[in-house]
Amino acid sequence: MILPNNDSYVLLVQDGTYFVEYLLNELILSDSITEAMTFDNYDTAIKFKQMLHERCKLNCSVNTYIY
């Protein structure tokens, strides 16, 4: 039996905050994982991680979000 992949992912910043939003060159971070943007697709999370590193010099890790 194959279970559907229901994993969600968040971006954890090196300083312990979570990525919430990047819009109009404004970066929003939060200490709360419940406010973090969640990604349903691992590849999309990786692309956001790379974009944040290029544009904001932000170091993030992609973490599984368990709710």
Phi and psi in radians as a Rosetta constraint file:
Dihedral C 1 N 2 CA 2 C 2 CIRCULARHARMONIC -1.758 0.35
Dihedral N 2 CA 2 C 2 N 3 CIRCULARHARMONIC 2.158 0.35
Dihedral C 2 N 3 CA 3 C 3 CIRCULARHARMONIC -1.532 0.35
Dihedral N 3 CA 3 C 3 N 4 CIRCULARHARMONIC 2.514 0.35
Dihedral C 3 N 4 CA 4 C 4 CIRCULARHARMONIC -1.156 0.35
Dihedral N 4 CA 4 C 4 N 5 CIRCULARHARMONIC 2.582 0.35
Dihedral C 4 N 5 CA 5 C 5 CIRCULARHARMONIC -1.445 0.35
Dihedral N 5 CA 5 C 5 N 6 CIRCULARHARMONIC 1.833 0.35
Dihedral C 5 N 6 CA 6 C 6 CIRCULARHARMONIC -1.854 0.35
Dihedral N 6 CA 6 C 6 N 7 CIRCULARHARMONIC 0.377 0.35
Dihedral C 6 N 7 CA 7 C 7 CIRCULARHARMONIC -1.192 0.35
Dihedral N 7 CA 7 C 7 N 8 CIRCULARHARMONIC 2.513 0.35
Dihedral C 7 N 8 CA 8 C 8 CIRCULARHARMONIC -2.138 0.35
Dihedral N 8 CA 8 C 8 N 9 CIRCULARHARMONIC 2.713 0.35
Dihedral C 8 N 9 CA 9 C 9 CIRCULARHARMONIC -2.303 0.35
Dihedral N 9 CA 9 C 9 N 10 CIRCULARHARMONIC 2.603 0.35
Dihedral C 9 N 10 CA 10 C 10 CIRCULARHARMONIC -2.246 0.35
Dihedral N 10 CA 10 C 10 N 11 CIRCULARHARMONIC 2.803 0.35
Dihedral C 10 N 11 CA 11 C 11 CIRCULARHARMONIC -1.814 0.35
Dihedral N 11 CA 11 C 11 N 12 CIRCULARHARMONIC 2.047 0.35
Dihedral C 11 N 12 CA 12 C 12 CIRCULARHARMONIC -1.710 0.35
Dihedral N 12 CA 12 C 12 N 13 CIRCULARHARMONIC 2.131 0.35
Dihedral C 12 N 13 CA 13 C 13 CIRCULARHARMONIC -1.422 0.35
Dihedral N 13 CA 13 C 13 N 14 CIRCULARHARMONIC 2.697 0.35
Dihedral C 13 N 14 CA 14 C 14 CIRCULARHARMONIC -0.957 0.35
Dihedral N 14 CA 14 C 14 N 15 CIRCULARHARMONIC -0.528 0.35
Dihedral C 14 N 15 CA 15 C 15 CIRCULARHARMONIC -1.488 0.35
Dihedral N 15 CA 15 C 15 N 16 CIRCULARHARMONIC 0.074 0.35
Dihedral C 15 N 16 CA 16 C 16 CIRCULARHARMONIC 1.652 0.35
Dihedral N 16 CA 16 C 16 N 17 CIRCULARHARMONIC 0.037 0.35
Dihedral C 16 N 17 CA 17 C 17 CIRCULARHARMONIC -1.639 0.35
Dihedral N 17 CA 17 C 17 N 18 CIRCULARHARMONIC 2.992 0.35
Dihedral C 17 N 18 CA 18 C 18 CIRCULARHARMONIC -2.047 0.35
Dihedral N 18 CA 18 C 18 N 19 CIRCULARHARMONIC 2.534 0.35
Dihedral C 18 N 19 CA 19 C 19 CIRCULARHARMONIC -1.265 0.35
Dihedral N 19 CA 19 C 19 N 20 CIRCULARHARMONIC 2.234 0.35
Dihedral C 19 N 20 CA 20 C 20 CIRCULARHARMONIC -1.900 0.35
Dihedral N 20 CA 20 C 20 N 21 CIRCULARHARMONIC -0.870 0.35
Dihedral C 20 N 21 CA 21 C 21 CIRCULARHARMONIC -2.829 0.35
Dihedral N 21 CA 21 C 21 N 22 CIRCULARHARMONIC 2.595 0.35
Dihedral C 21 N 22 CA 22 C 22 CIRCULARHARMONIC -2.378 0.35
Dihedral N 22 CA 22 C 22 N 23 CIRCULARHARMONIC 1.889 0.35
Dihedral C 22 N 23 CA 23 C 23 CIRCULARHARMONIC -2.515 0.35
Dihedral N 23 CA 23 C 23 N 24 CIRCULARHARMONIC 2.301 0.35
Dihedral C 23 N 24 CA 24 C 24 CIRCULARHARMONIC 0.936 0.35
Dihedral N 24 CA 24 C 24 N 25 CIRCULARHARMONIC 0.765 0.35
Dihedral C 24 N 25 CA 25 C 25 CIRCULARHARMONIC 1.085 0.35
Dihedral N 25 CA 25 C 25 N 26 CIRCULARHARMONIC 0.366 0.35
Dihedral C 25 N 26 CA 26 C 26 CIRCULARHARMONIC -1.968 0.35
Dihedral N 26 CA 26 C 26 N 27 CIRCULARHARMONIC 2.198 0.35
Dihedral C 26 N 27 CA 27 C 27 CIRCULARHARMONIC -1.765 0.35
Dihedral N 27 CA 27 C 27 N 28 CIRCULARHARMONIC 2.258 0.35
Dihedral C 27 N 28 CA 28 C 28 CIRCULARHARMONIC -2.075 0.35
Dihedral N 28 CA 28 C 28 N 29 CIRCULARHARMONIC 2.205 0.35
Dihedral C 28 N 29 CA 29 C 29 CIRCULARHARMONIC -2.123 0.35
Dihedral N 29 CA 29 C 29 N 30 CIRCULARHARMONIC 2.793 0.35
Dihedral C 29 N 30 CA 30 C 30 CIRCULARHARMONIC -2.517 0.35
Dihedral N 30 CA 30 C 30 N 31 CIRCULARHARMONIC 2.635 0.35
Dihedral C 30 N 31 CA 31 C 31 CIRCULARHARMONIC -1.341 0.35
Dihedral N 31 CA 31 C 31 N 32 CIRCULARHARMONIC -0.268 0.35
Dihedral C 31 N 32 CA 32 C 32 CIRCULARHARMONIC -1.743 0.35
Dihedral N 32 CA 32 C 32 N 33 CIRCULARHARMONIC 2.179 0.35
Dihedral C 32 N 33 CA 33 C 33 CIRCULARHARMONIC -1.159 0.35
Dihedral N 33 CA 33 C 33 N 34 CIRCULARHARMONIC -0.443 0.35
Dihedral C 33 N 34 CA 34 C 34 CIRCULARHARMONIC -1.221 0.35
Dihedral N 34 CA 34 C 34 N 35 CIRCULARHARMONIC -0.345 0.35
Dihedral C 34 N 35 CA 35 C 35 CIRCULARHARMONIC -1.597 0.35
Dihedral N 35 CA 35 C 35 N 36 CIRCULARHARMONIC -0.170 0.35
Dihedral C 35 N 36 CA 36 C 36 CIRCULARHARMONIC -1.168 0.35
Dihedral N 36 CA 36 C 36 N 37 CIRCULARHARMONIC 2.575 0.35
Dihedral C 36 N 37 CA 37 C 37 CIRCULARHARMONIC -1.206 0.35
Dihedral N 37 CA 37 C 37 N 38 CIRCULARHARMONIC 2.314 0.35
Dihedral C 37 N 38 CA 38 C 38 CIRCULARHARMONIC -1.855 0.35
Dihedral N 38 CA 38 C 38 N 39 CIRCULARHARMONIC 2.516 0.35
Dihedral C 38 N 39 CA 39 C 39 CIRCULARHARMONIC -1.998 0.35
Dihedral N 39 CA 39 C 39 N 40 CIRCULARHARMONIC 2.309 0.35
Dihedral C 39 N 40 CA 40 C 40 CIRCULARHARMONIC -1.479 0.35
Dihedral N 40 CA 40 C 40 N 41 CIRCULARHARMONIC -0.206 0.35
Dihedral C 40 N 41 CA 41 C 41 CIRCULARHARMONIC -2.221 0.35
Dihedral N 41 CA 41 C 41 N 42 CIRCULARHARMONIC 2.224 0.35
Dihedral C 41 N 42 CA 42 C 42 CIRCULARHARMONIC -1.061 0.35
Dihedral N 42 CA 42 C 42 N 43 CIRCULARHARMONIC -0.734 0.35
Dihedral C 42 N 43 CA 43 C 43 CIRCULARHARMONIC -1.105 0.35
Dihedral N 43 CA 43 C 43 N 44 CIRCULARHARMONIC -0.646 0.35
Dihedral C 43 N 44 CA 44 C 44 CIRCULARHARMONIC -1.146 0.35
Dihedral N 44 CA 44 C 44 N 45 CIRCULARHARMONIC -0.723 0.35
Dihedral C 44 N 45 CA 45 C 45 CIRCULARHARMONIC -1.068 0.35
Dihedral N 45 CA 45 C 45 N 46 CIRCULARHARMONIC -0.728 0.35
Dihedral C 45 N 46 CA 46 C 46 CIRCULARHARMONIC -1.096 0.35
Dihedral N 46 CA 46 C 46 N 47 CIRCULARHARMONIC -0.727 0.35
Dihedral C 46 N 47 CA 47 C 47 CIRCULARHARMONIC -1.117 0.35
Dihedral N 47 CA 47 C 47 N 48 CIRCULARHARMONIC -0.705 0.35
Dihedral C 47 N 48 CA 48 C 48 CIRCULARHARMONIC -1.142 0.35
Dihedral N 48 CA 48 C 48 N 49 CIRCULARHARMONIC -0.721 0.35
Dihedral C 48 N 49 CA 49 C 49 CIRCULARHARMONIC -1.005 0.35
Dihedral N 49 CA 49 C 49 N 50 CIRCULARHARMONIC -0.813 0.35
Dihedral C 49 N 50 CA 50 C 50 CIRCULARHARMONIC -1.148 0.35
Dihedral N 50 CA 50 C 50 N 51 CIRCULARHARMONIC -0.717 0.35
Dihedral C 50 N 51 CA 51 C 51 CIRCULARHARMONIC -1.114 0.35
Dihedral N 51 CA 51 C 51 N 52 CIRCULARHARMONIC -0.732 0.35
Dihedral C 51 N 52 CA 52 C 52 CIRCULARHARMONIC -1.147 0.35
Dihedral N 52 CA 52 C 52 N 53 CIRCULARHARMONIC -0.605 0.35
Dihedral C 52 N 53 CA 53 C 53 CIRCULARHARMONIC -1.193 0.35
Dihedral N 53 CA 53 C 53 N 54 CIRCULARHARMONIC -0.741 0.35
Dihedral C 53 N 54 CA 54 C 54 CIRCULARHARMONIC -1.194 0.35
Dihedral N 54 CA 54 C 54 N 55 CIRCULARHARMONIC -0.790 0.35
Dihedral C 54 N 55 CA 55 C 55 CIRCULARHARMONIC -1.532 0.35
Dihedral N 55 CA 55 C 55 N 56 CIRCULARHARMONIC -0.560 0.35
Dihedral C 55 N 56 CA 56 C 56 CIRCULARHARMONIC -2.070 0.35
Dihedral N 56 CA 56 C 56 N 57 CIRCULARHARMONIC -0.022 0.35
Dihedral C 56 N 57 CA 57 C 57 CIRCULARHARMONIC 0.975 0.35
Dihedral N 57 CA 57 C 57 N 58 CIRCULARHARMONIC 0.664 0.35
Dihedral C 57 N 58 CA 58 C 58 CIRCULARHARMONIC -1.742 0.35
Dihedral N 58 CA 58 C 58 N 59 CIRCULARHARMONIC 2.251 0.35
Dihedral C 58 N 59 CA 59 C 59 CIRCULARHARMONIC -1.714 0.35
Dihedral N 59 CA 59 C 59 N 60 CIRCULARHARMONIC 2.089 0.35
Dihedral C 59 N 60 CA 60 C 60 CIRCULARHARMONIC -2.235 0.35
Dihedral N 60 CA 60 C 60 N 61 CIRCULARHARMONIC 2.778 0.35
Dihedral C 60 N 61 CA 61 C 61 CIRCULARHARMONIC -2.095 0.35
Dihedral N 61 CA 61 C 61 N 62 CIRCULARHARMONIC 2.627 0.35
Dihedral C 61 N 62 CA 62 C 62 CIRCULARHARMONIC -1.612 0.35
Dihedral N 62 CA 62 C 62 N 63 CIRCULARHARMONIC 2.093 0.35
Dihedral C 62 N 63 CA 63 C 63 CIRCULARHARMONIC -2.112 0.35
Dihedral N 63 CA 63 C 63 N 64 CIRCULARHARMONIC 2.552 0.35
Dihedral C 63 N 64 CA 64 C 64 CIRCULARHARMONIC -1.230 0.35
Dihedral N 64 CA 64 C 64 N 65 CIRCULARHARMONIC 2.341 0.35
Dihedral C 64 N 65 CA 65 C 65 CIRCULARHARMONIC -1.767 0.35
Dihedral N 65 CA 65 C 65 N 66 CIRCULARHARMONIC 2.019 0.35
Dihedral C 65 N 66 CA 66 C 66 CIRCULARHARMONIC -1.876 0.35
Dihedral N 66 CA 66 C 66 N 67 CIRCULARHARMONIC 2.132 0.35
